[in-house]
C-alpha cells in the first residue's frame, strides 16, 4: 500500500452477499500500539458481515480525542500490523494518515483513500465502510463532519452482547433514515484484551502470549518496545514462568466452555470450525480405542490455537508454540502437551492420546483429499495400522511435492511398522471387513492392456535414466514400480551421488534422457547443496541424494510394498 492509499493491483470485489459485482472495501482505523487479537477478530467479523472484498488497517498519526497520548513511532506500528496480517490476502495496511501527518480526521482519510482508488456510490462500483467498535459508533456526534461521513461512507459496527444494544439499534435506524447510510453490525466480537494492557504487561515483564500474534511478540522483543515506560507504555516479552494472561484465568476450574470461547476468539472462523470437527472426531476415537476422552477434547481444542499467529511457510511450528502456551496457562499434563506438539508429524512411541489427536486432525470429516475414506476405514479398524498408513501416504505426497518429510514422521513410520508386526500387504483385515491396502491405478474396465503398456513405457524410461546415472558415477540405483500404490506416477528412480557437483551432473543427465524420450521435465525441487534433488518427469520421478540424506529419508522404506525393477 502506498502513502496515498492506492493498492498494489489488488482486486477487492466481494465474493458474494451485498452485490457480488460491487467492490466493497473496509477501513479499520486506530492507534494499533500494538495490534492484538481483539482487533483481528473484529476485522474478520467485518469481512464476513459486510461481504467485504478487502479490509485496510489504517494506523493514526494523532487521534483527535487523544492528542496528548504518547504512541510508538508509525514505522513500528505499521510493521507490527503487517506481521499480524501476513498471509491473509484480504487484509492490507495503509499509512495514509501517517504520511499526511498532523491530527488524523477520519473524514479526510476516507476521502483520500476513496479518491486514490476512484469511484464511490454514483457508479456503484466501489463502496467504502469504516469499521468501528460500538463505543466509537455511539460517539459519532462528536466527530468532524459527521454528516459527510454518514452520507458518503458505510459503517461496520462491532457489537457485543449486553452493551447498550437498544441505543445502538436506535442510533443506526436514525442514521439510516436521515442519511441513507448502510450500517452493518458484526456480532460477538468482544475480547478481554487491550493495547494498554499489553503495554503494561510487557513493561512489568509479564507474558503477552495469547493476546497478540507470535510475530508481533517477537518484534516487540527484538525492538525493545514499551520497555520501562510509565503508565503502562513499555516493556519486553516475559521470561518463562511469567503470570498468565487473564484471558484464561477462568479456565483453572477446567471449564471446557470457557476454553472453547477462548479458542473461538483466537482462531479465524474457518479454523475454529475445523477445530470443532477435530474435537468431535477425537472424542469418538478416544472412546473407541480407550484414550482419555476429556484429555482428547482439551488437546483437540488447543491443537491449532497458534496457527494463525505464525509466519507463512512455517507450517509445523504452530504445534510446538501451542504446547508451550498451554504449559504457560497451567496445563502440565505431558500426554496432552505431546498430543498437541506432535499432531502434525506424529513421532515414535506415540501414546493412544497422541494417535487420536494426530488422526483426528488428519481425517476430520471435512478433509476430502484422494483416498481419505480408505484411510478412515483403516483407522477405525486398528488405530496403529491406520496411523501407519496415514503417515505413509502423507510422506509419499510430500516427497512427490519436493518437500522433505519431518524426521519425526519417518521415525514414527519405522516404529509403527515394528508395533504392527508386519508391512501392510495388498489386503488388510479390519473390523469392517476386507479393504484394499493400495491405491490402484485405473480399473479393469478401463483397459488393463493400455495401462500395462503405459507402465511398460515408464519402466523403459526409468531403466534408461538408471543407465545415465550409472554413466555419471551415481551409485545405489534403485527403480521402484509404484503404479499399484500411486495415482501420480508409475516409477521412482532413486540414486546416491558422492558430492554436490556430481548431483548436478546427474540431474543434467536425467533431463537429457527425458528429452530423448520426448518427455518434458515438469519440475525440479531442491538444490545440490541441500543434498536432495527431485526431478519430476511425470510418470517417472527421480530422487537424487547425497549419502546422508538418502539414509535419513529412506524412500525405499516408505515405499516398501513397491516392486523393485531389475535394471
Secondary structure, 3 states (H helix, E strand, C coil): CCCCCCCCCCCCECCCCCCCCCEEEEEEEECCCCCCHHHHHHHHHHHHHCCCCEEEEEECCEECCCCCCCCCCHHHHHHHHHHHHCCCCCEEEECHHHHHCCEECHHHHHHHHHHHHCCCCCCCCEEEEEEEEHHHHHCHHHCCCHHHHHHHCEEEEEECCCCCHHHHHHHHHHHHHHHCCCEEEEECCCCCCCHHHHHHHHHCCCCCECCECHHHHHHHHHHCCCCCCCCCCCCCCCCCCCCCCHHHHHHCCCCHHHHHHHHHHHCCHHHHHHHHHHHHHHHHHHHHHCCCHHHHHHHHHHCCCCHHHCCCCCCCHHHHHHHHHHHHCCCCCHHHHHHHHCCCCCCCCCCHHHHHHHHHHHHCCCCCCCCHHHHHHHHHHCHHHHHHHHHHHHHHHHHHCCCCCCHHHHHHHHHHHHHHCCCCCCEEEECCEEEECCCCCCCHHHCHHHHHHHHHHHHHHHHHHHHHHHHCCCEEEEEEECCCCCCCCCEEEEEEECCHHHHHHHHHHHHHHHHHCCCCCCEEECCHHHCEEEEECCCEEEEEEEHHHHHHHCHHHHCCCCEEECC
